[in-house]
Amino acid sequence: MAGADLVTSLRRAGVNRGDLVALVISPALELGLATGDRSWTVPGVASEVGRADEELRPRWVLWSGKTAARLATAGTRLATCWDIAAVHRLLFGGWRADPGLAWARLRGLATDTMPAGGPLDLFGSDLFGGDEGDASDPVASDGHLRPEWLSGGWSDGPGRMARWAALALDVAGQQQEALAALDGRPMALATARSESTAELLCAELCADGLPMNRAVAEQILASLIGPRPRSDADAMAQRAARDAEVLRHLPGDVTADLRSPAQVKSLLARMGVDVPDTRAARLREMRDAHPLVGALLDWRKAERIATTYGYAWLDEHLAADGRLRGAWTGSDGAAGRMTASAGLHNMPAALRPAVIATEGHVFVRADLGQIEPRVLAAVSGDRALVTAARSNDLYAPVAAQLGVDRAVAKVAVLGAMYGQTTGHGAQALRRLNAAYPVAMAYLDAADRAGRAGRDLRTYGGRLIQLVATEPRSGSRAAAYGRYARNAMIQGAAAELFKMWAVIVRARCAPFGAGIVLCLHDELLVHSPREQAETVSRLVDECLREAAQRWAPGCAVRFISDTVVVRSWSDAKSAAPSGPAGLAGQQA
C-alpha cells in the first residue's frame, strides 16, 4: 500500500517529530522526499501525506504554498511546514519568491542576469555548448537553477523529483542559517515557522471559503441597489435611477458625471460647497452643508456595491455550497500583512449580515484591541509605555501622563506611529517624546532610515525594502520616513497576528472549529455550536501563548474582544465572552 510505503520509508529514514522533510508532488501524484542525506520518490496521494503527517509530525519543506493548496483542496491539512517562498520574503523582502530567485539570493548570485524560465529551447545552451555541464543537474554552470527545471522539468522522472526535493531541503537549511545570522533578531526563526504555517492556513482559507447565505445577500443587494438586472438595458436603467437621486438636488439645467471627481468638485462649488477634494472623509465633514452632499455620499455607497460587490461579484465568488472564496496569501510583500482577493478584506459592512454560520454552527469572532500601540511598547521596550499597556484601555494612562483628554492622547499616539506631527494632537505628540522617549526614539530611527533610503528589519526579522534608487528630499523623503515608522509597527503586528492565528488553527481543530476569515487584526472562527464556549476560551488562551512566544518577557498585555455570534454583523452588538469584556493576555 502506497500510504504504508510512505510512512515506512519516512520511519526508515529516521524521521522524528519536527524534523525537516522536503516534499514535492508531481502532476502524476508521485511524491519526492528528502531528509538528512537521503532523497527518494514514492507513489502517493494526498491522504497518504496526511496519514504520515498525523503519525510522524515532521516539518514539511515546501517550495511554496502551491503544494499546500493542492493538499488542502484534496482535504489534507498539514500541521506545520517550512515554506521556502514565505521565508524568502521574510529574509529578502518584496513579493517575488520563486525557487530560482530564492536559490540565487541565498548564494549571492546576480539576480539581474538570471536566466528566464520556460521550456528547454532547441537553440539553448545545453544542445549547442553555451552552458557546460549535465542538463540532468538542476544547477547550471553559472550557479543558477536551470530554467527548464524551474518551469516543470523537475517532475520529469523519479530521479529529478528526488533531486528537486533534496534541493528544497538544502535551501531550507541555508535559510535557517541566514535567519540565525540576523543580528538582534532572536525571534526570526520562530517568525519564519509561523509565517510558513500561515501559508498552510491561507491554503485552507482558499479551499474552505467563508460561509455566506446567498438569499440574505441578494436581499441586501436588492435593498441597496435594486433587484437583479434582467438585461444590460435594465442595469443601465438602475444606474440612471441611482444618479437621479443625486441630480434631483440640482437646478434643472445643471448636470454632471458623478463618476468624475473633477466634475463633482465643480458641481459642489456651484452649490456653495467649496472643498479641496471629493474624498469621502472630506464630504462626511460637510454633510450638513447642502442636501447634495448627503445624497452624494449615499450614491457612492450604493455605486461601490453595485459595481464591485453586486450580483456579478456574488455569482463569481459565492459557490453553490454557500462558501465565498478568494485567493489568500500570508504576506503582501511589503510589511507582511495577510491579503485576500474576491473582496474578502474590503467587504462593505452592509453585506456582513449575510455572513452567517452554517446550521449547527456559530462564529467565534476575536478582535485585537489597540494592537499597534501595544506592539510599539513590546518592540521598543519602553518601560513607561509597557506599564500603560497593562491596562484594558492603554490610552487612559497615556492621557493621564500627558495631561490631555483620552481622545487627544489617542490621536497623538497614532500620529506618532503614522508620522503625523501637525494638526490635532500635535502638542500632545511633543509631550510623548518626554513621557515615552524609548518608544519615540524607536519610531524616529525608522523615520530617519526611511528618509535616507536604508533598509530596515521588523522585530521578527522581515526586511522592509527602503533602499533609495535616487536622491530623496523634501516631501518625498518625509513620505518614506512616515512609511518606514509605520511599516515597523504594522509588520511586527502582522507577525504577532499570524502567530496567534496559526496557534488558534492548531488548538481549535480537534473541536471541529476552523478559521474562515483573517481580517487585519480580527479572526472569525467557525465552530460547532456545542463547542463555542470552549473554542472562545481557547482563542483567548492562544493569544496569551502567541504573546509569550512572540515577545517572551516583554510584560505587555494584549487584549481581544471575543464574542460568539450567529452572523458576522452581530459582533458589534454581542456581549463579549471574556471577563470585563476583554480577554487580556500578558507576555
C-alpha positions in Angstrom: 0.0 0.0 0.0 1.4 3.4 -1.0 0.4 5.1 2.3 2.2 2.4 4.3 5.2 2.8 2.0 5.3 6.5 2.7 5.1 6.1 6.4 7.5 3.2 6.4 10.0 4.9 4.2 10.0 8.0 6.5 10.5 5.8 9.5 13.4 4.0 7.9 14.9 7.4 7.1 14.8 8.1 10.9 12.2 10.9 10.7 11.1 12.2 14.1 8.7 14.9 15.2 9.8 18.3 14.0 12.4 17.1 11.5 12.6 18.8 8.2 11.3 16.6 5.4 11.2 18.1 1.9 8.1 17.3 -0.1 7.3 17.8 -3.8 4.2 16.4 -5.6 4.3 15.8 -9.4 1.3 16.3 -11.6 1.1 12.5 -11.7 0.9 12.4 -7.9 4.3 11.0 -7.3 5.9 12.2 -4.1 9.5 13.4 -4.0 11.0 13.4 -0.5 14.3 14.4 1.1 15.6 14.2 4.6 19.1 14.3 6.0 21.4 13.0 3.3 18.7 10.9 1.6 16.2 11.7 -1.2 13.7 9.3 -2.9 10.3 9.0 -4.5 7.2 7.0 -3.7 3.8 6.8 -5.4 1.1 8.5 -3.3 -2.0 10.6 -2.9 -2.9 13.5 -0.6 -4.5 11.3 2.0 -1.3 9.3 2.4 0.7 12.5 3.1 -1.9 13.4 5.7 -1.5 10.0 7.4 2.3 10.4 7.5 1.8 13.9 9.0 -0.5 12.6 11.7 1.8 9.7 12.7 5.2 11.4 12.4 4.5 15.2 12.6 7.6 16.3 10.6 8.0 19.9 9.4 7.4 19.6 5.7 9.7 21.7 3.5 7.6 23.1 0.6 8.9 25.3 -2.3 5.7 27.4 -2.0 2.1 27.4 -0.9 1.1 25.7 -4.2 1.9 22.3 -2.7 -0.2 23.1 0.4 -3.0 24.3 -1.8 -3.1 21.0 -3.7 -3.2 19.1 -0.5 -5.9 21.4 1.1 -8.1 21.1 -1.9 -7.9 17.3 -1.6 -8.8 17.5 2.1 -5.3 17.1 3.6 -4.2 19.5 6.3 -0.5 19.6 7.3 0.3 20.5 10.9 3.4 22.6 10.1 5.7 23.3 7.3 8.7 25.3 6.2 7.6 27.4 3.2 10.6 28.5 1.2 8.8 31.3 -0.6 7.4 32.7 2.7 10.8 32.6 4.4 12.4 34.2 1.3 10.0 37.1 1.6 10.9 37.4 5.2 14.6 37.4 4.5 14.8 39.5 1.4 11.6 41.5 1.2 9.3 42.1 -1.7 6.8 39.8 -3.3 8.6 37.6 -5.9 9.8 34.4 -4.2 10.2 31.7 -6.9 12.7 28.9 -6.5 15.2 30.4 -8.9 15.3 33.7 -7.0 15.4 32.1 -3.6 18.3 30.0 -4.7 20.2 32.9 -6.2 19.8 35.3 -3.3 21.0 32.8 -0.7 24.1 32.2 -2.8 24.8 35.8 -3.6 24.3 35.3 -7.3 23.5 38.3 -9.6 19.7 38.3 -10.0 19.7 40.8 -12.9 21.3 38.1 -15.1 19.1 35.2 -14.0 18.0 33.1 -17.0 14.4 33.4 -17.9 12.1 30.5 -17.1 10.4 28.4 -19.7 10.7 25.0 -21.5 14.0 23.9 -23.0 14.9 25.9 -26.1 16.2 23.8 -29.1 18.8 26.6 -29.5 19.5 26.6 -25.8 22.9 26.3 -24.3 22.7 22.6 -23.4 22.5 21.5 -27.0 24.9 23.9 -28.6 27.6 24.2 -25.9 26.6 27.6 -24.4 26.1 26.0 -21.0 28.7 23.5 -19.9 27.6 20.6 -17.6 25.0 17.9 -17.3 21.4 19.1 -18.1 20.2 16.5 -15.7 21.7 18.6 -12.9 19.3 21.4 -11.8 22.3 23.7 -11.3 23.8 25.3 -14.4 27.5 26.2 -14.8 26.8 29.8 -13.8 25.4 28.6 -10.4 21.8 29.5 -11.2 19.0 26.9 -11.4 18.2 25.8 -14.9 15.1 27.4 -16.5 13.9 24.0 -17.8 13.9 22.6 -14.2 12.1 25.7 -12.9 9.4 25.5 -15.5 8.3 22.0 -14.6 11.2 19.8 -15.7 11.9 18.8 -12.1 8.9 16.4 -12.3 10.2 14.5 -15.4 11.1 11.3 -13.7 11.7 9.9 -10.2 15.4 10.9 -10.2 14.6 14.5 -10.9 11.9 14.6 -8.3 14.2 13.3 -5.7 16.8 15.8 -6.7 14.3 18.7 -6.5 13.2 17.6 -3.0 16.9 17.5 -1.9 17.4 20.9 -3.4 14.5 22.3 -1.3 15.9 20.7 1.8 19.3 22.4 1.0 17.6 25.8 0.5 15.7 25.4 3.8 18.9 24.7 5.7 20.6 27.8 4.2 17.5 29.9 5.1 17.8 28.8 8.7 21.5 29.7 8.7 20.6 33.1 7.2 18.0 33.7 9.9 20.3 32.7 12.7 22.9 35.2 11.4 20.5 38.2 11.6 21.9 40.5 14.3 19.5 41.4 17.1 16.6 39.3 15.8 16.3 36.3 18.1 12.7 35.7 17.1 13.5 35.4 13.4 13.4 31.6 13.4 10.1 31.4 15.3 8.7 34.1 12.9 9.8 32.0 9.9 8.0 29.0 11.2 4.7 30.8 11.9 4.9 32.6 8.6 5.3 29.3 6.9 2.4 27.7 8.8 0.3 30.8 7.9 0.7 29.8 4.3 -1.0 26.5 5.2 -3.8 28.5 6.8 -4.1 30.5 3.6 -4.4 27.4 1.5 -7.2 26.2 3.8 -9.0 29.6 3.7 -8.9 29.3 -0.1 -10.3 25.8 -0.1 -12.9 26.2 2.7 -14.2 29.7 2.0 -16.3 32.0 4.1 -19.9 30.9 4.9 -22.4 33.2 3.3 -26.1 32.9 2.8 -27.0 33.7 -0.8 -30.7 34.5 -0.2 -29.8 37.0 2.5 -27.0 38.5 0.4 -29.4 39.0 -2.5 -32.0 40.6 -0.2 -29.4 43.1 1.0 -28.3 43.9 -2.6 -31.9 44.4 -3.7 -32.4 46.9 -0.8 -29.3 48.8 -1.7 -29.1 48.8 -5.5 -32.4 47.3 -6.7 -33.4 43.8 -7.9 -31.1 41.7 -10.0 -31.0 43.3 -13.5 -32.7 41.1 -16.2 -30.6 42.7 -19.0 -27.9 45.2 -19.8 -30.6 47.7 -20.5 -32.2 47.0 -17.1 -28.8 47.5 -15.5 -28.3 50.9 -17.2 -31.8 52.0 -16.1 -30.9 51.2 -12.5 -27.6 53.1 -12.8 -29.5 56.1 -14.2 -32.0 55.9 -11.3 -29.2 55.9 -8.7 -27.7 59.0 -10.5 -31.1 60.7 -10.5 -31.3 60.5 -6.6 -28.3 62.9 -6.5 -29.1 65.0 -9.5 -32.6 65.9 -8.2 -30.9 68.2 -5.7 -29.6 70.4 -8.6 -31.3 73.1 -10.6 -32.9 71.7 -13.8 -30.2 73.0 -16.1 -27.3 71.6 -14.2 -25.9 68.1 -14.7 -22.6 66.3 -14.2 -20.9 62.9 -14.4 -20.9 61.7 -10.8 -18.0 59.3 -11.6 -15.7 62.2 -12.4 -14.1 63.7 -9.2 -13.3 67.0 -11.1 -16.9 67.4 -12.3 -18.3 66.6 -8.8 -15.9 69.2 -7.2 -17.2 71.8 -9.7 -20.8 70.7 -9.0 -20.3 71.2 -5.3 -18.7 74.6 -5.8 -21.8 75.7 -7.8 -23.9 74.7 -4.8 -21.8 76.7 -2.5 -19.7 73.8 -1.1 -16.1 74.6 -1.7 -13.8 71.6 -1.0 -10.2 70.9 -1.9 -11.0 67.3 -2.9 -14.0 65.0 -3.0 -12.7 62.2 -0.8 -15.4 60.5 1.3 -13.8 61.7 4.6 -13.9 65.3 3.4 -17.5 65.1 2.3 -18.7 63.5 5.6 -17.4 66.6 7.4 -19.6 68.7 5.0 -22.7 66.6 5.1 -24.8 69.3 6.6 -23.6 72.0 4.2 -26.1 71.0 1.4 -28.5 68.1 0.8 -26.4 67.3 -2.3 -23.5 66.2 -0.1 -25.5 63.5 1.8 -27.1 62.3 -1.4 -23.7 62.0 -3.0 -22.3 60.0 -0.1 -25.3 57.6 -0.2 -24.8 57.3 -4.0 -21.2 56.4 -3.6 -22.0 53.7 -1.1 -24.6 52.2 -3.5 -22.4 52.6 -6.6 -19.5 50.9 -4.9 -21.7 47.9 -4.0 -23.3 47.8 -7.5 -20.0 47.9 -9.4 -17.7 45.9 -7.0 -19.9 43.9 -4.7 -23.1 43.4 -6.8 -24.8 40.4 -8.3 -21.9 39.7 -10.6 -19.4 39.6 -7.7 -21.8 37.3 -5.8 -22.2 34.9 -8.8 -18.4 34.8 -9.4 -17.2 34.1 -5.9 -20.1 32.5 -3.9 -20.2 28.8 -4.8 -23.2 26.5 -4.7 -22.1 25.2 -1.3 -22.6 28.6 0.2 -19.0 29.5 0.6 -17.4 32.7 -0.6 -13.9 32.0 -1.9 -10.9 34.1 -2.9 -7.2 33.7 -3.1 -5.2 34.2 0.1 -1.5 34.9 0.8 0.3 35.2 4.0 2.3 38.4 3.0 1.6 41.4 1.0 5.2 41.7 0.0 5.7 44.9 2.0 5.2 44.9 5.8 3.9 41.3 5.8 0.2 41.6 6.3 -2.1 38.8 5.0 -4.1 39.6 1.9 -7.1 38.2 0.2 -8.9 38.6 -3.1 -12.6 38.5 -4.0 -13.4 41.4 -1.7 -12.8 39.3 1.5 -10.7 42.1 3.0 -12.9 45.0 1.9 -16.4 43.7 2.1 -18.8 46.5 2.9 -20.3 46.3 6.4 -23.7 46.3 4.8 -23.1 42.8 3.5 -21.9 41.3 6.8 -25.4 40.2 7.8 -25.2 37.7 5.0 -22.1 36.1 6.5 -24.0 33.5 8.6 -22.6 30.4 10.2 -23.9 27.1 8.8 -26.6 25.0 10.5 -25.4 23.8 13.9 -22.5 26.3 14.0 -21.6 29.7 15.2 -18.8 32.2 14.7 -16.3 33.0 17.4 -15.1 36.4 16.5 -12.0 37.8 18.1 -10.6 41.3 17.5 -7.3 42.5 18.9 -7.6 45.8 20.8 -5.3 48.7 20.5 -2.8 46.3 18.9 -0.5 48.9 17.3 0.5 50.9 20.4 0.8 47.7 22.4 3.1 46.3 19.7 5.1 49.5 19.9 5.5 49.0 23.6 6.7 45.5 23.1 9.2 46.1 20.3 10.7 49.3 21.7 10.9 48.1 25.3 9.8 51.5 26.6 9.0 50.7 30.2 6.6 53.5 30.7 4.6 52.5 27.7 4.7 48.9 28.7 3.2 49.9 32.0 0.4 51.8 30.2 -0.2 48.7 28.0 -1.1 46.6 31.1 -4.4 48.5 31.2 -7.6 47.4 29.5 -7.5 50.9 27.8 -4.0 51.9 27.0 -5.0 55.4 26.1 -6.4 56.3 29.5 -3.0 56.1 31.4 -1.3 57.8 28.4 -3.8 60.7 28.6 -3.2 61.0 32.4 0.6 61.0 31.8 0.3 63.7 29.1 -2.3 65.7 30.9 -4.8 65.7 28.0 -8.1 64.1 27.1 -8.2 60.5 26.1 -9.2 61.4 22.5 -6.2 63.7 22.2 -3.9 61.1 23.6 -5.1 58.5 21.1 -4.6 60.9 18.2 -1.1 61.7 19.5 -0.1 58.0 19.8 -1.4 57.1 16.4 0.1 60.2 14.9 3.5 59.2 16.2 3.2 55.8 14.5 1.9 57.3 11.3 4.3 60.2 11.2 1.6 62.9 11.6 3.3 65.7 13.5 0.9 68.5 12.8 -2.8 69.2 13.4 -5.0 67.9 16.1 -2.9 66.3 18.9 0.4 67.9 17.8 1.1 69.5 21.2 0.4 66.2 22.9 2.6 64.4 20.4 5.5 66.6 21.5 4.8 65.6 25.1 5.1 61.9 24.1 8.8 62.4 23.5 9.3 63.3 27.1 6.9 60.7 28.5 7.9 57.8 26.3 11.4 58.6 25.0 12.4 55.0 24.1 9.3 54.3 22.1 9.6 57.6 20.3 13.3 57.1 19.6 12.4 53.7 18.0 10.0 55.4 15.6 12.3 58.3 14.9 15.1 55.9 14.0 12.8 54.2 11.5 11.8 57.6 10.1 15.5 58.6 9.6 16.2 55.3 7.8 13.2 55.8 5.5 14.3 59.3 4.6 17.9 58.1 4.0 16.8 55.1 1.9 18.2 52.4 4.3 16.5 49.1 4.6 15.0 48.0 7.9 14.0 44.8 9.6 11.0 44.3 11.7 11.0 42.8 15.2 10.6 39.3 13.7 13.2 39.9 11.0 11.2 40.8 7.9 13.2 43.1 5.5 11.4 46.4 4.8 12.9 47.5 1.5 13.7 51.2 1.5 17.0 51.4 -0.4 16.9 54.6 -2.5 17.5 54.3 -6.2 17.5 58.1 -6.5 18.1 61.0 -4.0 15.2 61.8 -1.8 14.5 65.2 -0.3 11.6 67.3 0.9 8.2 65.8 0.9 9.3 62.6 -0.9 11.8 61.9 1.9 9.3 62.7 4.5 6.8 60.3 2.9 9.3 57.5 3.1 10.0 58.3 6.7 6.3 58.0 7.5 6.1 54.8 5.7 9.1 53.3 7.5 7.9 54.1 11.0 4.5 52.7 10.3 5.9 49.6 8.5 8.0 48.7 11.5 4.8 48.6 13.7 2.4 47.2 11.1 5.0 44.5 10.2 5.5 43.5 13.8 1.8 43.5 14.5 1.3 41.2 11.4 3.9 38.8 12.8 2.1 38.6 16.2 -1.3 38.2 14.5 -0.2 35.4 12.3 1.5 33.6 15.2 -1.8 33.9 17.1 -3.8 32.7 14.0 -1.7 29.5 13.5 -1.9 28.6 17.2 -5.7 29.1 17.0 -5.7 26.9 13.9 -3.9 24.1 15.8 -5.6 24.3 19.1 -9.2 24.6 17.8 -9.0 21.9 15.1 -9.7 19.0 17.5 -13.0 20.6 18.3 -14.1 20.8 14.7 -13.5 24.5 14.6 -11.6 26.4 11.9 -10.6 29.9 10.9 -12.7 31.2 8.0 -11.5 34.8 7.9 -8.5 36.8 8.9 -9.2 40.5 8.6 -6.3 42.7 9.7 -6.4 42.2 13.5 -9.6 40.1 13.5 -10.2 36.3 13.5 -13.5 34.7 12.6 -13.6 31.0 13.7 -16.4 28.7 12.5 -17.3 26.4 15.4 -19.8 23.7 16.2 -22.4 25.4 18.5 -21.8 23.0 21.3 -18.1 23.7 21.3 -18.4 27.5 21.1 -17.6 28.4 24.7 -14.6 26.0 24.6 -13.4 27.5 21.4 -13.9 31.0 22.6 -11.8 30.3 25.7 -9.1 28.6 23.5 -8.9 31.6 21.2 -8.1 33.9 24.2 -5.6 31.4 25.6 -3.9 31.2 22.2 -3.4 35.0 22.3 -1.5 34.6 25.6 0.5 31.7 24.1 1.3 33.7 21.0 2.4 36.8 23.0 4.7 34.6 25.1 6.2 33.0 22.0 6.5 36.2 20.0 7.9 38.5 22.7 8.8 36.5 25.8 9.1 38.5 28.9 8.0 41.8 27.4 5.2 42.2 30.0 2.9 43.9 27.5 -0.8 43.0 27.9 -2.5 42.1 24.6 -6.3 42.1 24.6 -9.0 40.6 22.5 -12.7 41.4 22.2 -14.1 37.9 21.8 -17.7 37.1 21.2 -19.9 34.2 20.0 -22.3 35.2 17.2 -24.5 33.6 14.5 -23.8 36.3 11.9 -20.7 38.4 11.4 -22.7 41.6 11.7 -23.8 40.6 15.2 -20.3 41.0 16.5 -20.7 44.8 17.2 -23.7 44.3 19.4 -22.9 41.0 21.1 -21.8 40.7 24.7 -18.1 39.9 24.9 -17.4 36.5 26.2 -14.2 37.5 28.1 -14.1 38.8 31.6 -14.9 42.5 31.8 -15.5 42.4 28.1 -11.9 41.8 27.2 -9.6 38.8 27.3 -6.2 40.2 28.4 -3.0 38.3 27.7 0.3 39.3 29.1 3.6 38.2 27.5 
